[in-house]
Amino acid sequence: MDESSARKLIIEVGKLLYERSYVVSSDGNVSIRLDENTVLATPTMTCKGRMTEDGLALTDMEGKRISGGKASSELAMHLLIYRMRPDVKAVCHAHPPHGTAFAVAGLAIDQPILSEVILTLGCVPLTDYGTPSTSELTEAMKPYVPHHNALLMANHGAVAYGDDLWHAFDRLETLEHTARIAILARALGGANDLPQEAIEKLINIREKAGYLKSNARCQACGYLHDAGIACDLDVSYPAANGQDGRKISFTREELIELLSQAAKLG
């Protein structure tokens, strides 16, 4: 993608993130990798709904400013993803309410409840907490980036990435939609997991269709390993919070408030 088109697209996606309440104030950041050495990113301390094309930050792959505004210090997470995943050309980091609710509750989005999510996104693990804008955050992400296309960051938010910015945004939106459905299902008594044979069929379909490659079988999701579906790589994941199968209970008043807030956000 040429730089001019990339600038217009970042502005468009930034407005969508803001209008859908995936970010507020100056939250979040978006970037596009223009070539091997250049990244175009949203500027620091700027509302994603009120950006200008000339205010975007152009940096090298070390985060050094080339032109435009000053990039967020959280650009480091984008650069980590680009270095570890040469196939990725765009990154969206935001704080979508339902997905972030999982992150602050210490829960991954890793239950096989929706066939479309298994087909197009895979599970979304929860990384350990790392202080934003520090190397703690990127270190916590490293074990997961090669095998996942979206992550929850404990007590922080979510990040999704893909081969173009629309792909990254779509994955972030899928993450948020899934989280909302999961919360509502829990409020109604719990979601029914898909059977293991159905999961295996869906994973075979997604690989044949090219939605996700076989390396996605190395995900840290319990349902893949329970179904006997994994790649041959020896992948060791740290014991991230929220992957211990904990159940959440609500009082009647808390449940009513939860459903009320979900309806307002819808």
Secondary structure, DSSP 8 states (H G I E B T S, - for coil): --HHHHHHHHHHHHHHHHHTTS--TT--EEEEE-SSSEEEE-BTT--TTS--GGGSEEEETT--EEEES-B-TTHHHHHHHHHH-TT--EEEEE--HHHHHHHHHT--B-----HHHHHHT--B-EE----TTSHHHHHHHTTTGGG-SEEEETTTEEEEEESSHHHHHHHHHHHHHHHHHHHHHHHTT------HHHHHHHHHHHHHHTSS-GGGGG---HHHHHTT---SS-------TT-S-------HHHHHHHHHHHHHH-
